[in-house]
Amino acid sequence: MVIKALIFDVGGVLIEPNERDIAMHIAARLGVGRKKVLSSTQGKMEDRILTGAISASTFWRRVCRRVGARYDPTITRTWLREYRAPLKPGMRKLVLSLAKRYVVAAITDVSRERERYHERRHLYAPFRFVTYSCAVGVRKPHKKIYLLTLRRLRVPPKECLFIDDKPENVRGARSVQMHAIRFRNIRQLRRDLKKYGVVL
């Protein structure tokens, strides 16, 4: 087995987004229970914003309607303004190092608004290319997003290694015959990469 390409998740592996904290902050502003707001931002609603089907403003209008609160445009502005996505210590350096020896790409479930934010920060610069869920209209763990990435890579799935923090996304990659690692922390990742013969 020879690994030629490494495919990374972004949120939860490269960065630590504060989406949950923002939703809780918005819940407090709306005077609505935090659990109610959090549950209303997930499931089909989350799918629609992450696959580019709806904008952030439409997303928050619908969340407000679901929780019985009046929508105010400042809610969307808060969601945009309060977003933070600090890099996980050592991860960017690791990806840049791996990019010297391997094809390094990413698959990310991301809204159009967050994609633009990350582009401004040059977050995706270490990757040869990125498959964005909002651009292709499908998100992990759907097989299609992995197959689209493999097509762009032009590398057989058995020569690809996918890294994600969510077990369902790891299973999704394995369902198309890719090797996959569930990310927990950088020490564990480095150890598991070596098991696959990846040179660090």
VOPAGU-2260 file (C-alpha; in pm, 1 decimal, decimal comma):
REM VOPAGU-2260
SITE   aa  ch    i         X         Y         Z
SITE  MET   A    0       0,0       0,0       0,0
SITE  VAL   A    1     138,5     336,8    -106,8
SITE  ILE   A    2     -42,6     655,6      -9,0
SITE  LYS   A    3     -16,5     925,6    -275,7
SITE  ALA   A    4    -287,4    1169,7    -167,8
SITE  LEU   A    5    -404,7    1302,0     168,7
SITE  ILE   A    6    -750,2    1456,6     196,3
SITE  PHE   A    7    -833,2    1663,6     502,2
SITE  ASP   A    8   -1153,4    1782,7     660,1
SITE  VAL   A    9   -1123,2    2150,4     760,4
SITE  GLY   A   10   -1362,8    2230,1    1047,5
SITE  GLY   A   11   -1269,7    2013,9    1344,3
SITE  VAL   A   12    -932,7    1906,8    1200,1
SITE  LEU   A   13    -750,9    2215,1    1071,4
SITE  ILE   A   14    -959,0    2472,0    1259,8
SITE  GLU   A   15   -1193,3    2486,8    1559,5
SITE  PRO   A   16   -1501,7    2690,5    1457,4
SITE  ASN   A   17   -1720,3    2852,9    1723,7
SITE  GLU   A   18   -2057,0    2798,0    1551,5
SITE  ARG   A   19   -2214,9    2648,0    1864,0
SITE  ASP   A   20   -2109,6    2944,8    2077,5
SITE  ILE   A   21   -2257,3    3188,4    1823,4
SITE  ALA   A   22   -2587,7    2999,4    1814,6
SITE  MET   A   23   -2603,0    3012,4    2194,7
SITE  HIS   A   24   -2529,2    3386,4    2186,9
SITE  ILE   A   25   -2808,4    3439,2    1932,6
SITE  ALA   A   26   -3046,3    3232,0    2146,3
SITE  ALA   A   27   -2977,3    3464,6    2439,7
SITE  ARG   A   28   -3044,7    3768,4    2219,5
SITE  LEU   A   29   -3372,3    3619,0    2098,5
SITE  GLY   A   30   -3475,0    3521,4    2450,1
SITE  VAL   A   31   -3520,9    3162,0    2338,5
SITE  GLY   A   32   -3387,4    2840,5    2490,6
SITE  ARG   A   33   -3038,9    2750,3    2370,2
SITE  LYS   A   34   -3125,0    2386,6    2302,2
SITE  LYS   A   35   -3421,9    2496,9    2092,2
SITE  VAL   A   36   -3206,6    2721,8    1874,4
SITE  LEU   A   37   -2926,6    2464,7    1844,2
SITE  SER   A   38   -3167,3    2187,9    1739,2
SITE  SER   A   39   -3330,5    2425,0    1486,4
SITE  THR   A   40   -2996,0    2494,3    1318,2
SITE  GLN   A   41   -2924,6    2125,9    1258,4
SITE  GLY   A   42   -3068,2    1849,8    1040,7
SITE  LYS   A   43   -3227,6    1957,0     710,9
SITE  MET   A   44   -3174,0    2325,4     787,8
SITE  GLU   A   45   -2800,6    2274,1     827,2
SITE  ASP   A   46   -2794,4    2062,5     509,5
SITE  ARG   A   47   -2951,6    2346,4     310,7
SITE  ILE   A   48   -2703,3    2614,5     412,7
SITE  LEU   A   49   -2401,1    2384,3     379,8
SITE  THR   A   50   -2502,0    2268,8      31,1
SITE  GLY   A   51   -2554,3    2625,4     -89,2
SITE  ALA   A   52   -2933,1    2588,6    -123,1
SITE  ILE   A   53   -3003,4    2887,8     103,3
SITE  SER   A   54   -2814,4    3196,8     218,0
SITE  ALA   A   55   -2725,1    3282,1     576,9
SITE  SER   A   56   -3004,8    3538,4     599,9
SITE  THR   A   57   -3264,7    3285,2     478,0
SITE  PHE   A   58   -3121,4    3029,3     719,3
SITE  TRP   A   59   -3162,0    3260,2    1020,3
SITE  ARG   A   60   -3507,2    3379,5     907,8
SITE  ARG   A   61   -3621,3    3017,6     905,5
SITE  VAL   A   62   -3455,4    2937,9    1238,6
SITE  CYS   A   63   -3632,8    3237,1    1397,0
SITE  ARG   A   64   -3964,4    3119,8    1251,2
SITE  ARG   A   65   -3903,9    2770,2    1391,2
SITE  VAL   A   66   -3832,3    2892,7    1743,0
SITE  GLY   A   67   -4112,8    3150,1    1739,1
SITE  ALA   A   68   -3890,0    3456,9    1744,7
SITE  ARG   A   69   -3896,7    3772,2    1531,2
SITE  TYR   A   70   -3616,5    3787,5    1274,9
SITE  ASP   A   71   -3390,8    4090,5    1276,9
SITE  PRO   A   72   -3109,8    4139,3    1017,0
SITE  THR   A   73   -2867,8    4196,6    1305,2
SITE  ILE   A   74   -2899,6    3822,7    1378,8
SITE  THR   A   75   -2731,4    3735,2    1047,2
SITE  ARG   A   76   -2475,5    4011,0    1097,6
SITE  THR   A   77   -2396,4    3869,6    1442,8
SITE  TRP   A   78   -2351,4    3522,5    1291,0
SITE  LEU   A   79   -2106,2    3669,2    1040,4
SITE  ARG   A   80   -1924,0    3910,0    1272,8
SITE  GLU   A   81   -1877,7    3682,2    1574,5
SITE  TYR   A   82   -1735,7    3389,4    1379,8
SITE  ARG   A   83   -1393,5    3268,4    1488,5
SITE  ALA   A   84   -1203,7    2971,4    1349,8
SITE  PRO   A   85    -861,4    2949,1    1514,0
SITE  LEU   A   86    -611,8    2707,0    1367,3
SITE  LYS   A   87    -546,6    2396,2    1572,6
SITE  PRO   A   88    -187,8    2411,6    1703,0
SITE  GLY   A   89      60,3    2253,6    1465,2
SITE  MET   A   90    -193,9    2149,0    1201,2
SITE  ARG   A   91    -111,9    2404,4     931,4
SITE  LYS   A   92     258,3    2329,1     968,8
SITE  LEU   A   93     187,7    1955,4     936,6
SITE  VAL   A   94     -24,3    2002,6     623,0
SITE  LEU   A   95     240,3    2226,4     461,8
SITE  SER   A   96     506,0    1966,3     540,6
SITE  LEU   A   97     298,8    1683,1     392,5
SITE  ALA   A   98     229,9    1891,1      79,3
SITE  LYS   A   99     600,6    1868,4      -9,1
SITE  ARG   A  100     573,6    1491,2     -59,3
SITE  TYR   A  101     206,9    1420,7    -130,8
SITE  VAL   A  102     -95,5    1557,4    -312,1
SITE  VAL   A  103    -284,2    1734,9     -33,2
SITE  ALA   A  104    -649,8    1829,7     -77,1
SITE  ALA   A  105    -954,2    1901,0     139,5
SITE  ILE   A  106   -1325,1    1826,1     154,2
SITE  THR   A  107   -1518,9    2072,3     365,5
SITE  ASP   A  108   -1884,7    2110,6     460,1
SITE  VAL   A  109   -1911,1    2488,6     448,2
SITE  SER   A  110   -2161,5    2764,6     373,1
SITE  ARG   A  111   -2086,3    3022,0     102,6
SITE  GLU   A  112   -2038,5    3290,1     367,6
SITE  ARG   A  113   -1788,3    3085,4     567,5
SITE  GLU   A  114   -1605,9    2984,4     249,9
SITE  ARG   A  115   -1549,3    3352,4     164,1
SITE  TYR   A  116   -1426,9    3420,0     519,5
SITE  HIS   A  117   -1177,0    3133,6     500,9
SITE  GLU   A  118   -1058,3    3241,4     155,9
SITE  ARG   A  119    -980,4    3590,0     288,7
SITE  ARG   A  120    -766,5    3428,5     560,6
SITE  HIS   A  121    -590,2    3210,1     300,8
SITE  LEU   A  122    -696,0    2908,6     505,7
SITE  TYR   A  123    -709,3    2684,4     198,8
SITE  ALA   A  124    -369,0    2791,0      61,1
SITE  PRO   A  125    -185,1    2467,9     167,1
SITE  PHE   A  126    -422,7    2250,6     -39,5
SITE  ARG   A  127    -387,4    2173,8    -409,1
SITE  PHE   A  128    -764,2    2200,5    -428,7
SITE  VAL   A  129   -1069,7    2200,2    -203,8
SITE  THR   A  130   -1411,2    2042,1    -259,0
SITE  TYR   A  131   -1668,2    2275,9    -100,3
SITE  SER   A  132   -2008,8    2131,2     -11,0
SITE  CYS   A  133   -2176,6    2463,8     -92,1
SITE  ALA   A  134   -2029,7    2453,8    -444,4
SITE  VAL   A  135   -2111,5    2092,3    -532,1
SITE  GLY   A  136   -2453,4    2079,1    -362,1
SITE  VAL   A  137   -2379,8    1777,4    -142,4
SITE  ARG   A  138   -2203,6    1724,8     188,5
SITE  LYS   A  139   -2026,0    1448,3     374,3
SITE  PRO   A  140   -2090,3    1161,2     430,3
SITE  HIS   A  141   -2270,1    1135,4      91,8
SITE  LYS   A  142   -2063,9     922,7    -148,1
SITE  LYS   A  143   -2090,1    1182,1    -424,0
SITE  ILE   A  144   -1863,2    1435,9    -253,6
SITE  TYR   A  145   -1584,6    1178,6    -212,0
SITE  LEU   A  146   -1622,7    1054,9    -570,7
SITE  LEU   A  147   -1608,3    1410,6    -706,6
SITE  THR   A  148   -1287,0    1465,4    -512,5
SITE  LEU   A  149   -1134,7    1140,0    -638,0
SITE  ARG   A  150   -1217,6    1240,7    -994,2
SITE  ARG   A  151   -1033,9    1569,0    -949,5
SITE  LEU   A  152    -739,8    1399,6    -778,9
SITE  ARG   A  153    -698,1    1134,0   -1049,1
SITE  VAL   A  154    -562,4     903,7    -779,8
SITE  PRO   A  155    -715,5     560,2    -708,3
SITE  PRO   A  156    -911,6     553,0    -379,5
SITE  LYS   A  157    -679,5     285,8    -234,9
SITE  GLU   A  158    -394,2     536,4    -266,6
SITE  CYS   A  159    -587,2     809,2     -82,1
SITE  LEU   A  160    -603,5     871,0     291,4
SITE  PHE   A  161    -889,9    1080,3     430,2
SITE  ILE   A  162    -880,0    1253,6     771,6
SITE  ASP   A  163   -1193,7    1375,4     952,2
SITE  ASP   A  164   -1305,1    1417,7    1313,1
SITE  LYS   A  165   -1656,4    1278,4    1256,6
SITE  PRO   A  166   -1696,2     898,7    1248,7
SITE  GLU   A  167   -1979,3     911,8     992,9
SITE  ASN   A  168   -1754,0    1101,6     749,9
SITE  VAL   A  169   -1474,2     849,9     802,1
SITE  ARG   A  170   -1721,3     570,7     721,2
SITE  GLY   A  171   -1830,2     764,6     411,1
SITE  ALA   A  172   -1473,2     775,8     280,7
SITE  ARG   A  173   -1426,1     404,7     347,7
SITE  SER   A  174   -1747,8     329,2     157,5
SITE  VAL   A  175   -1574,3     446,2    -163,3
SITE  GLN   A  176   -1262,5     238,0     -81,4
SITE  MET   A  177   -1047,5     520,3      56,6
SITE  HIS   A  178    -835,9     467,0     364,1
SITE  ALA   A  179    -947,7     690,3     649,2
SITE  ILE   A  180    -840,3     812,8     991,6
SITE  ARG   A  181   -1063,0     961,4    1256,5
SITE  PHE   A  182    -891,1    1272,9    1389,6
SITE  ARG   A  183    -879,7    1328,5    1765,3
SITE  ASN   A  184    -562,9    1533,0    1813,6
SITE  ILE   A  185    -238,6    1602,5    1629,7
SITE  ARG   A  186     -31,5    1349,7    1828,0
SITE  GLN   A  187    -273,7    1070,1    1746,6
SITE  LEU   A  188    -289,6    1182,8    1381,9
SITE  ARG   A  189      87,5    1178,7    1341,2
SITE  ARG   A  190      99,0     831,0    1495,6
SITE  ASP   A  191    -176,1     700,3    1265,3
SITE  LEU   A  192     -22,5     857,6     954,0
SITE  LYS   A  193     296,0     663,2    1022,3
SITE  LYS   A  194      94,0     339,2    1036,7
SITE  TYR   A  195      -6,9     407,2     677,4
SITE  GLY   A  196     354,7     463,4     579,0
SITE  VAL   A  197     314,9     839,2     542,5
SITE  VAL   A  198     650,3    1014,3     575,9
SITE  LEU   A  199     629,3    1308,8     817,1
